[in-house]
């Protein structure tokens, strides 16, 4: 049985910021990248444990789609994956790591 994937408000905000930034130069690329990031997050419904763990943040995992990072937590009891953030690697990690 698959997990349910829920995008957090910060993740949705990140996605919008990423798309708006790319759209300044290329509208088609902005849409394509946003859709690819959502598809990557939704793919966690089938294999949620495939992302690596953050050592400093217990329970937080990450998937990389260079140069983007998708961070998430798994609730095994509810069978839910909570996507925490979508992040561009050049922005640096400190401002988005969940506590």
N, C-alpha and C positions, 0 to 999 in steps of 0.2 A: 504494500500500500504506500502510495506517495505521500510526501509531506506537503503541507500548504505553505506557500511563500508569501510573506507580507513585507511590503516595502515601507519603511518608516518615513515619517515626514522629513527628517533630515536627508534621507536617501533620495526622496522625490525632489527635494530642493536642489540637492547636488546634481541630479540628472538634468534638471532645468538649466542650471548654471552652465553645465558642460555643453549642452545643446546650444544655448544662446551664444556662448563664446565661439564655438565652431561655426555657427551660422553667420557670424560676422564676415567670414571668408567664403563659406561654402554651405549653402542650405541643405543640399542633398547629403553631404557628408555628415552634417549635424543630425539629420534624421536617421541615417544609417547607423551611426555610432550609438545614438540613444537606444535604438531598437536592439542593437547587438548587446548592449549592457543589460537591458531588461531581459533579453533571452538568456543571457548568462546567469542572471539571478534566478530566473524561473527554472533553469535547469537543475538548481539545487533541490527541487522537489523530488528528483529521482536519486541523486547521489549527494546528500547534504554534507557528508563527512569528508569529501574529497579535498576541500580547502585546508591549507596549513593552519596551525594554531599560532596565535601571538603569545609568546612566552610571558610578556609583561601584563597581559590581560586574559586571565583564565576564562575559558569558554568562548572567546572571540576567535573566529576563523577568518581566513581571507582567500579570495581567488584573485588571480592576476590575469588581466587581459591587457598586456603592455600597450600603453603606459598607464592603464587604469587599474584600480584596486577596488574590489567589492568586499566589504566587511560584513560579517553576519554572526548571529548566534542561533543555536538549535535548541528548541524546547522539545526534548524527547517525549515527555509526558503527553503534550498536546499534539505532537508530530507537526510542529510549525518551525519554519525557518524565518527568522526576522532579519531582513537586510537592513543593516545599520547605516552604511554610507557607500557612495560611489565616489572615488577620489582619483585625481590625477597625481601620479607619483611625484611630479616636480613641485607640488604644493607642500610637500613635507608632511610627516606623520603626526606631529605633536598636537595640532589643532583639531584633529578628528578622532583620535583614539578614544573609544568609549571608556568610561570608568567602571 
